[in-house]
Amino acid sequence: MTDKEKEETFFSDLEDLPGIGPAIAEKLKVAGYNDVPSIASANPHDLVEAADMKLEKAKEAIEAAKKSIVIGFESGDLVFERRKRIGKISTGSKNFDELLGGGGVETQAITECYARFSSGKTQVGFQLCVNVQKPLDQGGLNGNVLFIDTEHTFRPERIAQIATENGMDGEAVLKNIFVARAENSDHQILLVERAEEWIVKNNIKLLIVDSLTSHFRSDYAGRGALGDRQQKLNKHVHILQKLADKYNLAVYITNQVMDDPAMMFGDPTRPIGGHVLAHASTYRLYLRKGKEDKRVARLVDSPNLPEGECVFKVGKAGVYD
């Protein structure tokens, strides 16, 4: 094949791309590169790491993939039409749902909740695990859940309790939640990179990471490791966003906090993850405890909603007004 013929060839399968044979293609698919568009948007060094390719071959495959797909601008009305596919999962509280623009946690987006311990961020995740399985007219998406547990906080008995209180079969609800315990940050990254296969096979409409930053905080201690931590965290959340967009699913992540020692007045609570996570999260929520079983949710950041607060409760039945 001449160079000109290569430029004019359009590829539909990974195996057809130059530098990628059946063996390399299989390794790439395991790493989450399932189609030509995923190769077109890939970093060559990531392909080298994923499939033991030579760097030049990886660059050649990426260039060929780019020529095989249409990459360009589109009109705003087409984007608007695509956003009409967005679904929403009720939090269980009408006040909370209204804070998020009505309807609850939306698909094609990353919703982050950061808070001190025992503020309700994991409980909100448990409630979403139940509600996503409800029909559309009841605030659900008729879908299932992937749950990545990094803090050993997944409690099936609590989810079954919430489901029962909501008039659902607790055991049936648990069968539709697929859980993995991440042992460190690299394992956590790998679980997200391998999530695509589970999403396709199991009608996943909600992906939860509780919490996103726990292992990164532990594995990359000290200022000397901050650059590496932020770089890996940045790539990690971008993969989550790609999954949300590609499969029209909701991503709910929890985040740990720290106290700002320079804060003399007001609330010193600050989320972990720095600007990387702040920019990556579509909706950013700060939860704090109120009196008794009340919780306060504050919408800190959103591309289309004003800042605001709401009050909700966490009890035996889960999240409610």
DOPAVEX-189650 format. One record per residue (C-alpha): residue in three letters; residue number from 1; y, z, x. Coordinates in Angstrom, 1 decimal. Layout:
type / seq / Y / Z / X
ALA / NUM / Y / Z / X
...
REM end
This chain:
type / seq / Y / Z / X
MET / 1 / 0.0 / 0.0 / 0.0
THR / 2 / 3.4 / -1.0 / 1.4
ASP / 3 / 6.4 / 1.3 / 1.5
LYS / 4 / 8.0 / -0.7 / -1.3
GLU / 5 / 4.9 / -0.4 / -3.5
LYS / 6 / 4.9 / 3.4 / -2.9
GLU / 7 / 8.5 / 3.7 / -4.0
GLU / 8 / 7.7 / 1.8 / -7.3
THR / 9 / 4.5 / 3.6 / -8.1
PHE / 10 / 4.6 / 6.2 / -10.9
PHE / 11 / 2.0 / 9.0 / -10.6
SER / 12 / 0.6 / 11.0 / -13.6
ASP / 13 / -2.0 / 13.1 / -11.8
LEU / 14 / -1.8 / 15.4 / -8.8
GLU / 15 / -4.7 / 13.6 / -7.1
ASP / 16 / -2.8 / 10.4 / -7.1
LEU / 17 / 0.2 / 11.7 / -5.1
PRO / 18 / 0.2 / 10.7 / -1.4
GLY / 19 / -1.1 / 13.5 / 0.8
ILE / 20 / -2.9 / 15.2 / -2.1
GLY / 21 / -6.6 / 14.6 / -2.6
PRO / 22 / -9.0 / 16.3 / -5.0
ALA / 23 / -9.5 / 19.4 / -2.7
ILE / 24 / -5.8 / 19.9 / -2.2
ALA / 25 / -5.1 / 19.3 / -5.9
GLU / 26 / -7.6 / 22.0 / -6.8
LYS / 27 / -5.9 / 24.5 / -4.5
LEU / 28 / -2.5 / 23.6 / -5.9
LYS / 29 / -3.7 / 24.1 / -9.5
VAL / 30 / -5.0 / 27.5 / -8.6
ALA / 31 / -1.5 / 28.4 / -7.2
GLY / 32 / 0.1 / 27.2 / -10.5
TYR / 33 / 1.1 / 23.7 / -9.6
ASN / 34 / -0.7 / 22.0 / -12.6
ASP / 35 / 1.3 / 18.7 / -13.0
VAL / 36 / 3.5 / 16.2 / -11.2
PRO / 37 / 6.8 / 17.8 / -12.5
SER / 38 / 5.8 / 21.1 / -10.9
ILE / 39 / 5.4 / 19.3 / -7.5
ALA / 40 / 8.7 / 17.5 / -7.9
SER / 41 / 10.6 / 20.8 / -8.2
ALA / 42 / 8.5 / 22.6 / -5.5
ASN / 43 / 9.6 / 23.8 / -2.1
PRO / 44 / 7.5 / 22.0 / 0.6
HIS / 45 / 6.9 / 25.2 / 2.5
ASP / 46 / 5.4 / 26.8 / -0.7
LEU / 47 / 3.0 / 23.9 / -1.0
VAL / 48 / 2.0 / 24.3 / 2.6
GLU / 49 / 1.3 / 28.0 / 2.0
ALA / 50 / -0.5 / 27.3 / -1.3
ALA / 51 / -2.9 / 24.5 / -0.2
ASP / 52 / -2.9 / 24.5 / 3.6
MET / 53 / -1.1 / 21.1 / 3.6
LYS / 54 / 0.8 / 19.7 / 6.5
LEU / 55 / 4.6 / 20.0 / 6.0
GLU / 56 / 5.2 / 16.2 / 6.3
LYS / 57 / 2.4 / 15.6 / 3.7
ALA / 58 / 4.0 / 18.1 / 1.4
LYS / 59 / 7.4 / 16.5 / 1.7
GLU / 60 / 5.9 / 13.1 / 1.0
ALA / 61 / 4.1 / 14.3 / -2.1
ILE / 62 / 7.3 / 15.9 / -3.4
GLU / 63 / 9.4 / 12.8 / -2.9
ALA / 64 / 6.7 / 10.7 / -4.7
ALA / 65 / 6.6 / 13.2 / -7.6
LYS / 66 / 10.4 / 13.1 / -7.9
LYS / 67 / 10.3 / 9.3 / -8.3
SER / 68 / 7.6 / 9.6 / -11.0
ILE / 69 / 9.6 / 11.7 / -13.4
VAL / 70 / 13.0 / 11.5 / -15.0
ILE / 71 / 15.3 / 14.1 / -13.5
GLY / 72 / 18.9 / 14.0 / -14.8
PHE / 73 / 21.5 / 15.1 / -17.3
GLU / 74 / 21.1 / 15.3 / -21.0
SER / 75 / 23.6 / 15.6 / -23.8
GLY / 76 / 24.4 / 19.0 / -25.3
ASP / 77 / 23.1 / 18.1 / -28.7
LEU / 78 / 19.6 / 17.6 / -27.2
VAL / 79 / 19.8 / 21.0 / -25.6
PHE / 80 / 20.8 / 22.4 / -29.0
GLU / 81 / 17.9 / 20.8 / -30.7
ARG / 82 / 15.5 / 22.2 / -28.1
ARG / 83 / 17.0 / 25.7 / -28.6
LYS / 84 / 16.1 / 25.5 / -32.3
ARG / 85 / 12.5 / 26.0 / -31.2
ILE / 86 / 13.4 / 29.5 / -30.0
GLY / 87 / 11.5 / 32.3 / -31.7
LYS / 88 / 12.3 / 36.0 / -32.0
ILE / 89 / 10.2 / 39.2 / -31.9
SER / 90 / 11.5 / 42.1 / -33.9
THR / 91 / 11.9 / 45.4 / -32.0
GLY / 92 / 11.1 / 47.3 / -35.1
SER / 93 / 14.7 / 48.5 / -35.5
LYS / 94 / 17.1 / 46.3 / -37.5
ASN / 95 / 20.0 / 47.9 / -35.5
PHE / 96 / 18.3 / 46.9 / -32.2
ASP / 97 / 17.6 / 43.4 / -33.6
GLU / 98 / 21.2 / 42.9 / -34.6
LEU / 99 / 22.4 / 44.0 / -31.1
LEU / 100 / 20.3 / 41.1 / -29.7
GLY / 101 / 21.9 / 38.6 / -32.1
GLY / 102 / 19.6 / 39.1 / -35.1
GLY / 103 / 15.8 / 38.8 / -35.1
GLY / 104 / 15.1 / 40.7 / -31.8
VAL / 105 / 13.8 / 39.6 / -28.4
GLU / 106 / 14.0 / 35.8 / -28.1
THR / 107 / 11.7 / 33.3 / -26.4
GLN / 108 / 12.8 / 31.0 / -23.5
ALA / 109 / 14.6 / 34.1 / -22.1
ILE / 110 / 14.1 / 37.2 / -19.9
THR / 111 / 15.1 / 40.4 / -21.6
GLU / 112 / 15.5 / 43.3 / -19.2
CYS / 113 / 15.6 / 47.0 / -20.1
TYR / 114 / 16.6 / 49.5 / -17.4
ALA / 115 / 16.7 / 53.2 / -17.9
ARG / 116 / 15.9 / 56.6 / -16.6
PHE / 117 / 12.3 / 57.8 / -17.1
SER / 118 / 11.4 / 58.8 / -20.7
SER / 119 / 14.2 / 56.7 / -22.2
GLY / 120 / 12.0 / 54.4 / -24.3
LYS / 121 / 11.8 / 51.2 / -22.3
THR / 122 / 8.0 / 51.2 / -22.2
GLN / 123 / 7.8 / 52.2 / -25.8
VAL / 124 / 9.9 / 49.2 / -26.7
GLY / 125 / 7.4 / 47.1 / -24.8
PHE / 126 / 4.4 / 48.6 / -26.7
GLN / 127 / 6.2 / 47.9 / -30.0
LEU / 128 / 6.8 / 44.3 / -29.0
CYS / 129 / 3.0 / 44.0 / -28.2
VAL / 130 / 2.3 / 44.9 / -31.8
ASN / 131 / 5.1 / 42.9 / -33.5
VAL / 132 / 4.5 / 39.6 / -31.6
GLN / 133 / 1.2 / 39.4 / -33.4
LYS / 134 / 2.7 / 39.6 / -36.9
PRO / 135 / 3.5 / 36.5 / -38.9
LEU / 136 / 6.9 / 34.8 / -38.5
ASP / 137 / 8.2 / 36.2 / -41.8
GLN / 138 / 7.4 / 39.7 / -40.6
GLY / 139 / 9.3 / 39.4 / -37.3
GLY / 140 / 6.4 / 38.1 / -35.2
LEU / 141 / 5.3 / 34.9 / -33.6
ASN / 142 / 1.5 / 34.9 / -34.4
GLY / 143 / 0.9 / 35.2 / -30.7
ASN / 144 / -0.7 / 37.3 / -28.0
VAL / 145 / 0.4 / 39.2 / -25.0
LEU / 146 / 0.1 / 39.3 / -21.2
PHE / 147 / 0.9 / 42.8 / -19.9
ILE / 148 / 1.4 / 43.4 / -16.1
ASP / 149 / 1.3 / 47.1 / -15.5
THR / 150 / 2.8 / 48.2 / -12.2
GLU / 151 / 3.3 / 51.9 / -12.9
HIS / 152 / 0.0 / 52.8 / -14.6
THR / 153 / 1.8 / 53.4 / -17.9
PHE / 154 / -0.2 / 51.0 / -20.2
ARG / 155 / -1.7 / 53.2 / -22.9
PRO / 156 / -4.0 / 51.4 / -25.4
GLU / 157 / -4.3 / 54.4 / -27.6
ARG / 158 / -0.5 / 54.5 / -28.1
ILE / 159 / -0.4 / 50.8 / -29.0
ALA / 160 / -3.3 / 51.3 / -31.4
GLN / 161 / -1.4 / 54.2 / -33.0
ILE / 162 / 1.8 / 52.0 / -33.5
ALA / 163 / -0.3 / 49.2 / -34.9
THR / 164 / -2.1 / 51.6 / -37.4
GLU / 165 / 1.3 / 53.1 / -38.5
ASN / 166 / 2.4 / 49.5 / -39.1
GLY / 167 / -0.5 / 48.8 / -41.4
MET / 168 / -2.5 / 46.7 / -38.8
ASP / 169 / -5.9 / 47.0 / -37.3
GLY / 170 / -5.4 / 48.8 / -33.9
GLU / 171 / -8.6 / 47.5 / -32.3
ALA / 172 / -7.8 / 43.9 / -33.4
VAL / 173 / -4.3 / 44.2 / -31.9
LEU / 174 / -5.7 / 45.5 / -28.6
LYS / 175 / -8.1 / 42.5 / -28.3
ASN / 176 / -5.1 / 40.2 / -28.2
ILE / 177 / -3.4 / 42.0 / -25.3
PHE / 178 / -4.5 / 40.9 / -21.8
VAL / 179 / -3.7 / 43.6 / -19.2
ALA / 180 / -3.6 / 43.4 / -15.4
ARG / 181 / -2.7 / 46.3 / -13.1
ALA / 182 / -0.7 / 45.2 / -10.1
GLU / 183 / -1.5 / 47.1 / -7.0
ASN / 184 / 1.5 / 46.0 / -4.9
SER / 185 / 4.3 / 43.5 / -5.0
ASP / 186 / 2.2 / 40.6 / -3.5
HIS / 187 / -0.5 / 41.2 / -6.2
GLN / 188 / 2.2 / 41.3 / -8.8
ILE / 189 / 3.6 / 37.9 / -7.7
LEU / 190 / 0.1 / 36.4 / -7.6
LEU / 191 / -0.6 / 37.6 / -11.2
VAL / 192 / 2.6 / 35.8 / -12.5
GLU / 193 / 1.7 / 32.7 / -10.5
ARG / 194 / -1.8 / 32.7 / -12.1
ALA / 195 / -0.5 / 33.5 / -15.6
GLU / 196 / -0.2 / 29.9 / -16.7
GLU / 197 / -3.9 / 29.5 / -17.3
TRP / 198 / -4.0 / 32.6 / -19.5
ILE / 199 / -0.9 / 31.5 / -21.4
VAL / 200 / -2.5 / 28.1 / -22.3
LYS / 201 / -5.9 / 29.5 / -23.2
ASN / 202 / -4.9 / 32.6 / -25.2
ASN / 203 / -1.8 / 31.6 / -27.2
ILE / 204 / 0.5 / 33.9 / -25.2
LYS / 205 / 3.9 / 34.4 / -26.8
LEU / 206 / 5.0 / 37.5 / -24.9
LEU / 207 / 4.8 / 38.4 / -21.2
ILE / 208 / 5.6 / 41.9 / -20.2
VAL / 209 / 6.1 / 43.3 / -16.7
ASP / 210 / 6.4 / 47.1 / -16.7
SER / 211 / 8.2 / 47.6 / -14.3
LEU / 212 / 9.3 / 44.6 / -12.4
THR / 213 / 10.8 / 46.5 / -9.5
SER / 214 / 8.5 / 49.4 / -8.9
HIS / 215 / 6.3 / 47.8 / -6.2
PHE / 216 / 9.2 / 45.9 / -4.6
ARG / 217 / 11.1 / 49.2 / -4.2
SER / 218 / 8.0 / 50.8 / -2.5
ASP / 219 / 6.9 / 47.9 / -0.4
TYR / 220 / 10.3 / 47.0 / 1.0
ALA / 221 / 11.9 / 50.3 / 2.0
GLY / 222 / 15.1 / 50.5 / 4.1
ARG / 223 / 18.0 / 48.2 / 4.6
GLY / 224 / 16.1 / 46.1 / 7.2
ALA / 225 / 13.7 / 44.9 / 4.5
LEU / 226 / 16.3 / 44.3 / 1.8
GLY / 227 / 16.7 / 40.6 / 2.6
ASP / 228 / 13.0 / 39.9 / 2.3
ARG / 229 / 12.7 / 41.9 / -0.9
GLN / 230 / 15.5 / 40.1 / -2.6
GLN / 231 / 14.3 / 36.7 / -1.6
LYS / 232 / 10.8 / 37.4 / -3.0
LEU / 233 / 12.2 / 39.1 / -6.1
ASN / 234 / 14.4 / 36.1 / -6.7
LYS / 235 / 11.5 / 33.6 / -6.6
HIS / 236 / 9.4 / 36.0 / -8.8
VAL / 237 / 11.9 / 36.1 / -11.6
HIS / 238 / 12.5 / 32.4 / -11.5
ILE / 239 / 8.8 / 31.8 / -12.0
LEU / 240 / 9.0 / 34.1 / -15.0
GLN / 241 / 11.9 / 32.0 / -16.4
LYS / 242 / 10.0 / 28.8 / -15.8
LEU / 243 / 7.0 / 30.1 / -17.8
ALA / 244 / 9.4 / 31.2 / -20.6
ASP / 245 / 10.9 / 27.8 / -20.8
LYS / 246 / 7.8 / 25.7 / -20.5
TYR / 247 / 5.7 / 27.6 / -23.0
ASN / 248 / 8.5 / 28.9 / -25.3
LEU / 249 / 7.5 / 32.5 / -24.8
ALA / 250 / 9.4 / 35.8 / -24.5
VAL / 251 / 9.6 / 37.7 / -21.2
TYR / 252 / 10.3 / 41.4 / -21.4
ILE / 253 / 10.7 / 43.3 / -18.2
THR / 254 / 11.6 / 46.9 / -17.5
ASN / 255 / 13.5 / 48.1 / -14.5
GLN / 256 / 14.0 / 51.3 / -12.6
VAL / 257 / 17.3 / 52.9 / -11.8
MET / 258 / 19.1 / 54.9 / -9.1
ASP / 259 / 22.3 / 57.0 / -9.0
ASP / 260 / 25.4 / 55.6 / -7.4
PRO / 261 / 26.6 / 58.4 / -5.0
ALA / 262 / 30.1 / 56.8 / -5.0
MET / 263 / 30.5 / 57.3 / -8.7
MET / 264 / 32.8 / 60.3 / -9.2
PHE / 265 / 33.2 / 60.0 / -13.0
GLY / 266 / 31.2 / 58.5 / -15.8
ASP / 267 / 27.5 / 57.5 / -15.7
PRO / 268 / 26.2 / 56.9 / -12.2
THR / 269 / 23.0 / 55.2 / -13.3
ARG / 270 / 22.6 / 51.8 / -11.7
PRO / 271 / 19.6 / 49.3 / -12.1
ILE / 272 / 17.5 / 48.4 / -9.1
GLY / 273 / 17.3 / 44.7 / -8.0
GLY / 274 / 20.9 / 44.1 / -7.2
HIS / 275 / 22.7 / 40.8 / -8.1
VAL / 276 / 19.5 / 38.8 / -7.9
LEU / 277 / 18.0 / 40.5 / -11.0
ALA / 278 / 21.4 / 40.8 / -12.7
HIS / 279 / 21.9 / 37.1 / -12.6
ALA / 280 / 18.3 / 36.2 / -13.5
SER / 281 / 18.0 / 38.3 / -16.7
THR / 282 / 19.2 / 36.5 / -19.8
TYR / 283 / 19.7 / 39.7 / -21.8
ARG / 284 / 20.3 / 43.0 / -19.9
LEU / 285 / 19.9 / 46.3 / -21.8
TYR / 286 / 20.6 / 49.9 / -20.8
LEU / 287 / 18.7 / 52.5 / -22.6
ARG / 288 / 19.5 / 56.2 / -22.6
LYS / 289 / 18.2 / 59.3 / -24.5
GLY / 290 / 20.1 / 60.8 / -27.3
LYS / 291 / 19.5 / 64.0 / -29.2
GLU / 292 / 16.0 / 64.7 / -30.4
ASP / 293 / 14.1 / 61.4 / -30.7
LYS / 294 / 17.1 / 59.2 / -30.8
ARG / 295 / 17.7 / 56.5 / -28.2
VAL / 296 / 20.9 / 54.5 / -27.5
ALA / 297 / 20.6 / 50.8 / -26.4
ARG / 298 / 23.6 / 49.1 / -24.8
LEU / 299 / 23.8 / 45.4 / -24.3
VAL / 300 / 25.3 / 45.1 / -20.8
ASP / 301 / 25.1 / 41.3 / -20.3
SER / 302 / 24.3 / 38.2 / -22.3
PRO / 303 / 25.4 / 34.6 / -22.2
ASN / 304 / 26.4 / 34.4 / -25.8
LEU / 305 / 26.7 / 37.9 / -27.3
PRO / 306 / 29.4 / 40.6 / -26.9
GLU / 307 / 28.7 / 43.9 / -25.4
GLY / 308 / 27.7 / 46.6 / -27.9
GLU / 309 / 25.5 / 49.6 / -28.6
CYS / 310 / 23.0 / 50.7 / -31.3
VAL / 311 / 21.0 / 53.8 / -32.1
PHE / 312 / 17.3 / 53.7 / -32.8
LYS / 313 / 14.4 / 56.2 / -32.8
VAL / 314 / 11.1 / 56.4 / -31.1
GLY / 315 / 8.3 / 58.2 / -32.9
LYS / 316 / 4.7 / 58.1 / -34.1
ALA / 317 / 5.3 / 54.7 / -35.8
GLY / 318 / 7.0 / 53.3 / -32.6
VAL / 319 / 10.5 / 52.0 / -32.7
TYR / 320 / 12.5 / 52.2 / -35.9
ASP / 321 / 16.0 / 52.9 / -37.3
REM end
